[in-house]
Amino acid sequence: MGRCSSKPCCDISDVTTLSENRLISVQPIVDEKLAPTPPTLRRDDIISDISMFKKVDSYAAKAPKSTELSLQNLSRYLSKASKSNLGRVRAFYFWICHHVELDLRSFLKNYKKPVAAEFTMHTKVALCYGYAELFAELCRLSSIPVKTIYGYLKGYGYNPTKPFKYAHSTNHAWNAVHVVGQWCLIDCTLGAGTVDEDGHYIREFENFYFLTDPDQLISTHFPYMEKSRKESRPWQLLQKPVTLQAFSKHVNRTITAFKWGVELVSHSEAVIPVTLSVTVFLKGTSRTLYNVLARLTDINGKILKRYTLVQNPDHNLFSVRVRPPKVGKFRLTVFGSTDQNDTTLHEVVSYVLRCRQTEPIVYLYPKHLGIWRSRSDYQHYGFEPGADSPMIISPRDGDLELTIPTRKDFPVTCRVTHSESKIKDIENYILLEKAENFVKIRGHLPEKGFYKLQIFCKSDFGPYEPVLLFLIDCTRGAMFNALPFPVMYSSATEFHCQLIEPLVRELPEESSINIRFRSSDIIKAVVNGRRIEKGNDNIWRSTVRTHTAGGSLRIAGTNELKGRYWVLWEFTIVKGPNSIVLEDILTARSNTSHPPMTQRSDNQSTQRTPKHSSRIKEKTIIIKK
């Protein structure tokens, strides 16, 4: 008989030693003809719907107290739940999972003491071995072939950085039972409940461990009996059995991951070496994932916020980008749900990250709740397919240029935030402009780090809503001497105006300034009241001289012959030694043939565009093991 290791898989209270005639048979005899071979049927083939056991479960739940007087009485009663061995086995599993109680907290205080393996129903106390032995004895008394399997479990206290060794004592027991013409796996211990991260036992019946598929159970269970690798290997019930070394390396997939059919696309090993950063990919196969969240903690369990970024680059495919803050070990846990209206998240997978090297400066990701992705219905607002790609933009030296194709004209604005910026009005460094078949974004990004760019659209009968979402990666470099763009009014967007020069808000006093912008909608335009003319390619040109500092320069236009002029852009006139520097910057940037870019505008027209709400509702998220 095996012994519990110092890190138990289940909770145990005081153990009552029984007389020899009350001991449970540890290893029921198995017919030699029933050699352990991989099953041909999967669990879903056998159990089309768990409700098929509704009557059996109800019968087992009503077992009278008198049945607990002896195992023979109990086996005799439960065997009447069904005429098939499958139904009887289900009755044994259901009764044990609901009637045997454990108390891990009591056990943890005394777990170093020698532990007996007896089981007593009178005190409702059992070891993890007691569960398996009780199940085996009930099967034997009902003439159902059964095997008690001892081995290693990735349970409470499991540390993927400390691999299992054959020299270690086994720490768990479960069963193989021969039903429906094949061997099937059952774990009554974990079927009765689990142990949380704090070592507290949680009573929670789980159907997953009833006829678990071998290729799923091997994620957490490794058979090793009688110190014989050769004899233990077949009880994995796999076509290609794994080694203990491979078992130790493989990540511990949760029940949730198996139920949802979550595929670990990129990393199947529990420990991931990290240099600078790492991206983990996972994909939902049988279920659609909606809410996915990643949590990074240090070795002490402290949560490290804004070092992870979850994205949804393709349907049901998710990427988790992690940039650890320093060299050392970290735990990355990924949570999710399959109900978009359910705020309860369940653990899907957990990794240990071994960070060997970090960037000289590790920048935080911008604040964001949930997955970094655009709305799935963004085409409904007028964007062309693929408008949300690429999700991550890396402008060279902070010079952002982004063209977003559209198929119709619609109201649009944007918002930009920096993860750690101390610059006031950071949105002044972004320019949004709109043509009939595209939206353009230009940015003069003044600081290194990450920026969050959100594109808002106005629905037919509602406020502005965030539709597209981009991450701007400026960790390699920002724009030297970046200056804010001029103030742009909503009329410029309405008239599809694109400013060519000047592209800075502050203009030097008493200087000659070249004015150029493109618009096919504008019929007449003025600069500080002075008419300017349109040339070829719908480009309006003028050279003006600024007044003394303290004033402003405004470009205005109208799309009607006798209509009112609307302010398009506004500049501020400054003085002092900065004037020379500004003139140099203006000259350099005017000679750069960049296409015009887009901007977020403030509204000054008669048809006022409602501003989008700056508040985005946040849901309370419950993380469940």
C-alpha positions in Angstrom: 0.0 0.0 0.0 1.2 3.5 -0.8 1.8 6.3 1.7 0.8 9.9 1.5 3.7 12.2 0.8 4.4 15.3 2.9 2.4 17.3 0.4 -1.0 15.7 0.4 -3.3 15.8 -2.5 -6.4 15.9 -0.4 -7.4 16.9 3.1 -7.4 14.4 6.0 -8.5 14.5 9.6 -7.8 12.1 12.4 -7.6 8.5 11.3 -9.2 5.7 13.3 -7.3 2.4 13.2 -9.7 -0.5 12.5 -9.4 -4.2 13.4 -8.1 -6.5 10.8 -11.6 -7.9 9.9 -12.7 -4.3 9.1 -9.8 -3.4 6.8 -10.6 -2.7 3.1 -8.9 -4.9 0.5 -6.1 -2.7 -0.9 -5.8 -4.5 -4.3 -8.8 -6.4 -5.5 -7.9 -9.3 -7.8 -8.1 -8.5 -11.5 -8.7 -11.2 -14.1 -5.4 -11.7 -15.9 -7.2 -11.8 -19.2 -8.3 -8.2 -18.7 -4.9 -6.7 -19.5 -4.6 -2.9 -19.3 -5.0 -1.6 -22.9 -6.0 1.9 -24.2 -9.8 2.3 -24.5 -11.4 2.5 -27.9 -14.3 4.7 -26.7 -13.9 8.2 -25.4 -15.9 9.5 -22.4 -18.2 11.5 -24.7 -19.0 8.3 -26.6 -20.1 6.6 -23.4 -21.8 9.5 -21.8 -23.9 11.4 -24.3 -25.4 13.5 -21.5 -24.6 13.4 -17.8 -28.3 13.6 -17.1 -28.5 9.9 -18.2 -27.4 9.1 -14.6 -30.1 11.2 -13.0 -32.1 8.3 -11.6 -28.9 6.5 -10.5 -27.6 9.5 -8.7 -30.9 10.1 -7.0 -31.0 6.5 -5.8 -27.5 6.6 -4.4 -28.2 9.9 -2.6 -31.1 8.3 -0.7 -29.0 5.4 0.7 -30.2 4.8 4.3 -27.9 4.9 7.3 -28.3 1.2 7.7 -26.3 0.6 4.6 -23.2 2.0 6.3 -23.1 -0.8 8.8 -21.0 -2.9 6.4 -19.5 -2.6 3.0 -21.6 -5.6 1.9 -24.8 -3.8 2.8 -23.6 -0.7 1.0 -22.5 -2.6 -2.1 -25.7 -4.5 -2.2 -27.9 -1.4 -1.9 -25.9 0.7 -4.5 -25.8 -2.2 -7.0 -29.6 -2.1 -7.2 -29.3 1.5 -8.7 -28.8 0.0 -12.2 -28.8 -3.3 -14.1 -25.6 -2.4 -15.9 -22.1 -2.3 -14.5 -21.7 1.2 -15.8 -24.7 2.3 -13.7 -23.5 0.5 -10.6 -20.0 2.1 -11.0 -21.7 5.5 -11.3 -23.7 4.8 -8.1 -20.5 3.9 -6.2 -18.7 7.1 -7.5 -21.7 9.4 -6.6 -22.2 8.0 -3.1 -18.5 8.1 -2.2 -18.1 11.7 -3.5 -21.1 12.9 -1.5 -20.7 10.9 1.7 -17.0 10.9 2.6 -15.8 14.1 4.2 -12.3 15.4 4.5 -10.6 18.2 6.5 -7.3 19.3 5.1 -6.7 22.0 7.6 -6.8 19.6 10.5 -4.5 17.2 8.7 -1.9 19.8 7.7 -1.1 20.4 11.4 -0.1 16.7 11.8 0.8 15.5 8.4 4.4 14.6 9.4 3.1 11.9 11.7 2.8 8.3 10.3 -0.5 8.0 8.5 -2.6 4.8 8.5 -4.5 3.9 5.3 -7.7 2.5 6.9 -11.1 3.9 6.2 -14.1 4.1 8.5 -17.6 5.1 7.4 -18.7 5.6 11.0 -16.5 8.7 11.4 -16.7 9.6 7.7 -12.9 9.9 7.5 -10.7 8.8 4.7 -7.3 9.3 3.2 -6.8 9.9 -0.5 -6.0 6.1 -0.7 -9.2 5.4 1.3 -11.3 6.8 -1.5 -9.7 4.6 -4.1 -9.8 1.5 -1.8 -13.4 2.0 -0.9 -14.4 2.3 -4.5 -12.4 -0.8 -5.4 -14.0 -2.8 -2.6 -17.5 -1.9 -3.7 -16.7 -2.9 -7.2 -15.1 -6.2 -6.1 -18.2 -7.1 -4.0 -20.3 -6.5 -7.1 -17.9 -8.6 -9.3 -16.8 -5.6 -11.4 -13.1 -5.8 -12.5 -11.2 -3.0 -10.8 -7.6 -1.8 -10.1 -6.3 0.6 -7.5 -3.6 2.7 -9.1 -1.0 4.5 -7.0 1.1 7.3 -8.3 2.0 11.0 -8.5 -0.6 13.8 -8.6 0.0 17.4 -9.5 -2.3 18.5 -6.7 -2.0 20.8 -3.7 1.6 22.0 -3.2 2.6 21.0 -6.7 5.6 23.0 -7.9 6.5 22.7 -11.6 10.1 23.8 -10.9 10.6 20.7 -8.7 10.1 17.7 -11.0 8.9 14.3 -9.7 11.5 11.6 -9.2 11.0 7.9 -8.9 12.7 8.1 -5.5 9.8 10.2 -4.2 6.9 8.5 -2.4 3.7 8.4 -4.3 1.1 10.9 -3.1 -2.2 9.8 -4.6 -4.4 6.9 -5.6 -7.2 6.4 -8.1 -8.9 3.6 -10.0 -9.3 1.8 -13.3 -12.5 0.0 -13.7 -13.6 -2.4 -16.5 -16.9 -1.3 -17.9 -18.5 -1.1 -21.5 -15.8 -3.6 -22.6 -12.8 -1.4 -21.7 -10.7 0.0 -18.9 -11.9 3.5 -17.7 -10.3 5.8 -15.2 -12.0 7.2 -12.1 -10.8 9.5 -9.2 -13.3 9.6 -6.3 -10.9 11.9 -4.3 -10.9 14.7 -6.7 -14.5 14.0 -7.7 -15.5 14.9 -4.1 -13.8 18.2 -4.0 -10.6 20.2 -4.5 -8.0 22.1 -2.5 -7.6 25.9 -3.2 -4.4 27.9 -3.2 -4.6 28.5 0.5 -4.8 24.8 1.3 -8.5 24.9 2.1 -10.6 21.9 1.1 -13.6 22.9 -1.0 -16.4 20.3 -1.1 -17.6 20.4 -4.7 -18.8 17.4 -6.7 -17.1 17.1 -10.0 -18.2 14.8 -12.9 -15.0 15.3 -14.8 -13.2 12.5 -12.8 -15.8 9.9 -13.7 -14.5 8.0 -16.8 -11.9 10.6 -17.5 -10.1 10.1 -20.8 -6.6 8.9 -20.3 -5.0 11.6 -22.5 -6.6 14.2 -20.2 -5.9 12.5 -16.8 -2.2 12.1 -17.6 -2.0 15.9 -17.3 -2.2 15.5 -13.6 -2.0 11.7 -12.7 1.1 9.5 -13.3 0.9 5.8 -12.2 3.8 4.3 -10.3 3.2 1.1 -8.4 5.4 -1.5 -6.7 8.4 0.5 -7.7 8.0 -0.9 -11.2 8.0 1.4 -14.2 7.3 -1.5 -16.6 4.2 -2.7 -14.7 2.9 0.8 -14.0 3.3 2.2 -17.6 0.3 0.3 -19.1 -2.1 1.8 -16.5 -1.7 5.2 -18.2 -4.0 3.5 -20.8 -2.3 5.5 -23.6 -1.1 4.4 -27.0 2.1 6.2 -26.3 2.8 6.3 -22.6 4.8 9.3 -21.3 7.9 9.3 -19.1 7.9 10.7 -15.6 10.3 13.4 -16.9 7.8 14.4 -19.6 4.9 14.3 -17.1 6.8 16.7 -14.8 7.5 19.1 -17.6 4.0 19.2 -19.1 1.8 22.0 -17.9 -1.0 21.2 -15.5 -4.1 21.8 -17.5 -7.2 22.5 -15.5 -10.6 20.7 -15.8 -11.9 23.9 -17.3 -9.4 23.8 -20.1 -10.5 20.2 -21.0 -14.2 21.0 -20.7 -13.8 24.0 -23.0 -11.5 22.3 -25.4 -8.7 24.9 -24.8 -5.7 24.2 -27.0 -2.3 25.3 -25.8 -1.0 26.5 -29.1 2.5 27.8 -28.2 3.6 26.4 -24.8 2.9 22.9 -23.4 5.6 22.9 -20.7 4.9 24.3 -17.3 8.1 26.3 -17.0 8.8 29.0 -19.6 12.2 30.6 -20.0 11.8 34.3 -20.7 14.3 36.8 -22.3 12.9 40.3 -22.3 9.3 39.1 -23.0 7.2 36.1 -24.0 3.9 35.6 -25.8 1.7 32.6 -24.9 -1.0 31.6 -27.4 -4.1 29.5 -26.6 -7.2 28.7 -28.5 -10.8 27.6 -27.8 -11.9 24.7 -29.9 -15.1 23.2 -28.7 -16.3 26.3 -26.9 -16.1 30.0 -27.8 -14.0 32.1 -25.3 -15.2 35.6 -24.5 -13.6 37.0 -21.4 -9.9 36.2 -21.0 -7.7 37.7 -18.3 -4.0 37.1 -17.4 -2.6 37.5 -13.9 1.1 37.8 -13.2 2.4 37.3 -9.6 5.8 37.2 -8.0 7.1 34.3 -5.9 5.4 35.8 -2.9 2.0 35.9 -4.6 1.9 39.6 -5.1 -0.1 40.6 -8.1 1.9 42.7 -10.7 -0.5 44.8 -12.7 0.0 46.1 -16.3 2.8 43.7 -17.2 0.5 41.5 -19.3 -1.5 42.2 -22.4 -4.3 39.9 -23.6 -5.2 40.2 -27.3 -7.7 38.4 -29.6 -5.9 38.4 -33.0 -8.2 35.8 -34.6 -11.5 34.1 -33.9 -11.1 32.1 -30.6 -7.3 32.6 -30.6 -5.8 34.6 -27.8 -2.3 35.8 -27.1 -0.9 36.7 -23.7 2.1 39.0 -23.9 4.2 39.3 -20.7 7.1 41.6 -19.9 8.3 40.7 -16.5 9.5 43.7 -14.4 12.8 42.0 -13.3 14.9 38.9 -13.4 13.5 36.0 -11.4 10.5 33.6 -11.2 6.9 34.6 -11.7 3.6 32.8 -12.1 1.4 33.5 -15.1 -2.2 32.4 -14.7 -4.8 32.7 -17.5 -8.5 32.9 -16.7 -11.5 32.9 -18.9 -15.2 32.3 -19.4 -17.5 31.0 -22.2 -20.4 33.3 -21.3 -20.0 36.9 -22.4 -22.5 38.0 -19.8 -20.8 36.0 -16.9 -18.3 38.0 -14.9 -17.0 34.9 -13.2 -13.7 33.8 -14.6 -12.3 30.3 -14.3 -8.6 29.3 -14.3 -7.6 27.8 -17.6 -3.8 27.3 -17.3 -0.9 28.4 -15.1 2.8 28.7 -16.0 6.0 29.5 -14.1 8.1 32.1 -15.9 11.9 32.1 -15.4 13.0 35.5 -16.6 16.7 35.7 -17.4 16.9 39.2 -18.8 14.7 42.3 -19.0 14.8 45.5 -20.9 16.8 48.3 -19.3 13.5 50.0 -18.7 10.3 47.9 -18.5 7.4 50.0 -19.6 3.9 49.3 -18.2 1.0 48.6 -20.6 -1.7 51.2 -20.6 -4.7 50.7 -18.3 -7.3 48.6 -19.8 -10.0 46.3 -18.6 -10.4 43.0 -20.4 -9.1 41.9 -23.8 -7.2 44.2 -26.1 -9.3 43.9 -29.2 -11.6 45.9 -31.5 -15.3 45.3 -31.6 -16.2 42.3 -33.7 -18.9 44.3 -35.4 -16.7 47.2 -36.4 -17.7 46.8 -40.1 -21.2 47.7 -39.1 -20.0 51.2 -38.4 -18.5 51.6 -41.9 -14.9 50.3 -41.7 -13.6 47.9 -44.3 -12.6 44.3 -43.3 -9.1 44.2 -41.8 -9.4 47.8 -40.4 -8.4 46.5 -37.0 -5.1 45.2 -38.2 -2.3 45.4 -37.2 -3.3 45.5 -33.5 0.1 46.5 -32.4 1.8 49.5 -34.2 5.5 50.3 -33.8 6.2 53.8 -35.3 9.7 54.7 -36.0 11.0 57.3 -33.6 7.5 58.2 -32.5 6.3 59.3 -35.9 2.9 57.6 -36.2 1.1 57.1 -39.4 -2.0 55.0 -39.7 -4.5 54.7 -42.5 -7.8 53.0 -41.8 -10.0 52.1 -44.9 -13.7 52.9 -44.8 -16.6 52.2 -47.1 -18.8 55.1 -46.2 -18.7 58.5 -44.5 -19.6 58.5 -40.8 -18.8 60.5 -37.6 -15.5 59.4 -36.0 -13.1 60.6 -33.3 -10.3 59.2 -31.2 -8.6 59.1 -27.9 -5.0 58.4 -27.0 -3.5 57.6 -23.6 0.0 56.9 -22.4 0.8 54.2 -19.8 2.8 56.5 -17.6 2.9 59.9 -19.2 3.2 63.1 -17.1 2.5 65.3 -20.2 -0.6 67.3 -19.9 -3.1 66.9 -22.8 -1.3 64.1 -24.5 -4.1 63.9 -27.0 -2.7 67.1 -28.6 0.0 65.0 -30.1 -2.4 63.1 -32.3 -4.1 64.3 -35.4 -7.2 62.6 -36.9 -8.5 63.4 -40.4 -11.1 61.9 -42.5 -11.6 61.4 -46.2 -14.5 59.7 -47.9 -12.9 56.3 -48.0 -10.3 56.4 -45.2 -9.5 57.7 -41.8 -5.9 58.8 -41.1 -4.1 59.1 -37.9 -0.8 60.9 -37.4 1.1 61.1 -34.2 4.1 63.0 -32.9 4.6 60.8 -29.9 6.8 62.6 -27.3 7.6 59.8 -24.8 8.8 56.3 -24.9 6.4 53.6 -23.7 3.1 52.2 -24.7 0.1 54.2 -26.0 -3.5 53.1 -26.2 -5.3 54.4 -29.3 -9.1 54.1 -29.4 -11.3 55.0 -32.4 -14.8 56.1 -31.5 -17.8 56.0 -33.8 -21.3 57.4 -33.5 -24.1 54.9 -33.9 -27.3 56.0 -35.8 -29.2 56.7 -32.6 -26.7 56.9 -29.8 -23.5 58.3 -28.3 -19.9 57.7 -29.5 -18.7 54.2 -28.7 -15.2 52.7 -28.8 -15.0 50.5 -31.9 -11.3 50.1 -32.9 -8.4 49.6 -30.5 -4.7 49.7 -31.2 -1.6 49.4 -29.0 1.2 51.8 -30.0 4.6 50.5 -29.1 7.1 53.4 -28.7 9.4 51.6 -26.3 12.3 51.8 -28.8 12.1 55.6 -29.3 10.0 58.7 -29.2 10.0 61.8 -31.4 12.7 64.2 -30.5 11.4 67.7 -29.7 7.8 66.6 -30.4 5.4 69.4 -30.6 1.5 69.4 -30.3 -0.6 69.5 -33.5 -2.8 72.6 -34.1 -6.2 72.6 -32.6 -8.5 70.9 -35.0 -12.3 71.6 -35.1 -15.0 69.2 -36.1 -15.7 71.2 -39.2 -12.4 70.1 -40.6 -13.5 66.5 -40.3 -16.9 67.3 -41.6 -15.4 68.9 -44.8 -12.8 66.1 -45.2 -9.9 68.5 -44.7 -6.3 67.3 -44.5 -3.7 69.6 -43.2 -0.3 69.5 -45.0 1.5 72.4 -43.3 2.2 73.7 -40.7 1.7 70.6 -38.4 2.6 72.3 -35.1 0.4 74.3 -32.8 2.8 77.1 -31.9 4.0 79.4 -34.6 6.8 81.9 -34.3 5.9 85.6 -34.1 6.5 87.9 -37.1 7.5 85.1 -39.4 6.4 83.9 -42.8 4.4 80.7 -42.6 3.4 78.5 -45.5 -0.2 77.3 -45.3 -1.4 74.2 -47.2 -4.3 71.9 -46.8 -6.4 69.6 -49.0 -10.2 69.6 -49.3 -12.6 69.0 -52.2 -15.6 70.1 -50.1 -14.4 73.6 -49.2 -15.5 76.3 -51.7 -14.0 79.3 -50.0 -11.2 79.6 -47.4 -9.6 82.3 -45.3 -6.6 82.7 -43.0 -7.3 85.3 -40.3 -10.0 86.7 -42.6 -7.7 86.9 -45.7 -8.9 84.9 -48.7 -6.7 82.1 -50.0 -7.0 80.3 -53.3 -7.3 76.6 -54.3 -4.8 75.1 -56.7 -4.4 71.8 -58.4 -5.3 68.5 -56.6 -7.8 70.4 -54.4 -4.9 71.9 -52.4 -5.3 75.3 -50.8 -2.1 77.4 -50.5 -1.1 80.7 -48.9 1.9 82.3 -47.3 1.1 84.6 -44.3 3.0 86.5 -41.8 2.3 86.1 -38.1 1.6 89.0 -35.8 3.2 89.5 -32.4 3.0 86.8 -29.7 -0.1 86.3 -27.8 -2.5 86.1 -30.7 -3.7 83.2 -32.8 -3.9 82.2 -36.4 -7.1 80.6 -37.7 -7.8 78.8 -40.9 -11.5 78.8 -41.8 -13.6 77.6 -44.7 -17.1 77.1 -46.0 -18.8 74.7 -48.5 -21.4 77.2 -49.5 -21.0 80.2 -51.8 -22.7 82.5 -49.4 -22.4 80.4 -46.3 -20.9 81.0 -42.9 -17.2 80.3 -42.5 -16.2 77.6 -40.0 -13.0 77.4 -38.2 -10.9 74.4 -39.3 -7.6 74.8 -37.4 -6.2 77.2 -34.9 -2.6 78.0 -34.1 -1.0 79.9 -31.2 1.6 82.7 -31.9 4.6 82.6 -29.5 7.6 84.8 -29.1 11.1 84.8 -27.6 14.1 82.6 -28.4 11.8 79.7 -29.2 10.9 81.5 -32.4 14.1 80.5 -34.1 13.9 76.9 -33.0 10.3 76.8 -34.1 11.1 78.2 -37.5 13.8 75.5 -38.0 11.3 72.7 -37.0 8.6 74.1 -39.2 11.0 74.2 -42.2 12.2 70.7 -41.6 8.8 69.2 -41.2 7.3 71.1 -44.2 10.0 69.6 -46.4 9.0 66.1 -45.3 6.4 64.7 -47.8 4.2 62.8 -45.3 0.6 62.3 -46.4 -1.9 64.1 -44.1 -3.0 62.3 -40.9 -6.0 62.1 -38.7 -6.8 63.8 -35.4 -9.4 64.1 -32.7 -11.4 67.3 -33.0 -13.2 69.7 -30.7 -16.4 70.9 -32.2 -17.3 74.5 -33.1 -19.9 74.1 -35.9 -23.6 74.8 -35.6 -24.3 71.1 -36.0 -22.6 70.1 -32.8 -21.2 66.6 -32.6 -21.9 65.0 -29.3 -18.8 64.2 -27.4 -18.4 60.6 -26.5 -18.5 59.7 -22.9 -15.1 59.4 -21.2 -16.4 56.9 -18.9 -16.4 53.2 -19.8 -18.4 50.9 -17.5 -16.3 48.3 -15.7 -17.7 45.0 -14.6 -16.7 43.3 -11.4 -14.7 40.2 -12.2 -14.7 37.2 -9.9 -11.8 34.9 -10.4 -12.7 31.3 -9.6 -10.3 28.4 -9.2 
